Amino acid sequence: MTPDRRSRSAPLAMSMKYLPLIWSNLMRRKVRTICTALSIFVAFLLFGALLSIRAGFARGVDLTGADRLVVSQKNAFNQPMPLGYRDRLAAIPGVAAVSYVAWFPGVYRDPRNDFPILAVDTNGWFEMYRDLWTVPPDHLARWKSDRTGAIVGQDLADRFGWSIGDRIPLTGTMWPRRGGGAWDFTIDGIYNAGPASGRNASLDLMFFHYAYFNDARIVGQDFVDSYRVRVADARTSGEMAERIDAAFANSAFETTTSTENAFVRAIAEQIGDVGTIVMAILAPVLFTILLVCGNTMAQSVRERTNEVAVLETLGFTRERVLGLVLVESLILPLAAGGLGVAAWLLIQRTNPTSGTVPMSSLSPFEIGFAVLMAVAIGVAASVAPAWQVHRLTIVEALRRGR
């Protein structure tokens, strides 16, 4: 049927009666369309994964406290330091609070169940990070009174189905337990994101008593991995870092002190510039998908040159035919790309790397950026075939379609 004048004036994107025609064109070569859609799906699944990793590394920097310093051994940040340094740090003028932490490599039942486990100062750790994490008062009180108690993040509890009171055995991969056997803990509390962290706080950590860890391990007693120091005035952080290092200069365990922000950045830089690496991967991937989509649309339009001439003969304007080609080019990347991002949003809820790689939920801005990229790919892929359709006369289209 020949479209009437009123239908010509309506926006093509809002005209639902052309969708069957567009769908039939997409399904004309089912294998080609499905392969192209799968390519776009995988590309945008990778797109979501890489953006989550990039945001995860950035999150660690963004959530650092301006008034917190990290004190570690000068030779390497992961080398042990004496527990006795706590009192000496607390005595330095300008220090408001001191806490400490030791890393506990361990797994839960299966080697694949690996997640960050930290032995911490029971009385000061969560006070030090009250802006980042929040623990219900009754959970915190129960934990402090239970020597083998543990506090876990909400995401970690959801991952394994843990609840308050559960007993969990952990196998230490570095620190053997005195007397042998597994390290047994009781879930005494579950923490969530604090007021300053929003939804970006890491909720897949486990914390337990350093005193229990220190007494039960066979070697390494009275040593910690690093200290956290809260200064009374955040504006003096740089000066306080120099003062702390000067206090331990020429000792058996010299220190290097930096702001928490600088410390997290230094660790990230050991891996590399994550943002640049991510973009260096994404750019060729998206460009390749653009070529795939462009080739698919060019072949599809080339095969239908005769039909374009017939449509124009029936009264379709060149602009309307051009619009049909554009919409057809947009549907494929938007649908397949949207499914790819949606699939990643479901996958990332369990962090498929088991916490080994920091990840963060995609923000509305990043999801919008993914949609924009899908639109850009569709438009760019359709430029050449759409221009070809627009410039052809009915006679030329019939001649080429022979």
Sequence and secondary structure as in RCSB ss.txt:
>XXXX:A:sequence
MTPDRRSRSAPLAMSMKYLPLIWSNLMRRKVRTICTALSIFVAFLLFGALLSIRAGFARGVDLTGADRLVVSQKN
AFNQPMPLGYRDRLAAIPGVAAVSYVAWFPGVYRDPRNDFPILAVDTNGWFEMYRDLWTVPPDHLARWKSDRTGA
IVGQDLADRFGWSIGDRIPLTGTMWPRRGGGAWDFTIDGIYNAGPASGRNASLDLMFFHYAYFNDARIVGQDFVD
SYRVRVADARTSGEMAERIDAAFANSAFETTTSTENAFVRAIAEQIGDVGTIVMAILAPVLFTILLVCGNTMAQS
VRERTNEVAVLETLGFTRERVLGLVLVESLILPLAAGGLGVAAWLLIQRTNPTSGTVPMSSLSPFEIGFAVLMAV
AIGVAASVAPAWQVHRLTIVEALRRGR
>XXXX:A:secstr
    HHHHHS GGG GGGHHHHHHHHGGGHHHHHHHHHHHHHHHHHHHHHHHHHHHHHHHHHT  TTEEEEEESS
 TTS EETTHHHHHHTSTTEEEEEEEEE  EESSSTT B  EEEE TTTHHHHTTTTEE  HHHHHHHHH TTEE
EEEHHHHHHHT  TT EEEEEESSS BTTSS EEEEEEEEEEE TTTTT S    EEEEHHHHHHHBSS TTEES
EEEEEES GGGHHHHHHHHHHHTTTSTT EEEEEHHHHHHHHHHHH  HHHHHHHHHHHHHHHHHHHHHHHHHHH
HHHTHHHHHHHHHTT  HHHHHHHHHHHHHHHHHHHHHHHHHHHHHHGGG TTTTSS      HHHHHHHHHHHH
HHHHHHHHHHHHHHHH  HHHHHHHT 
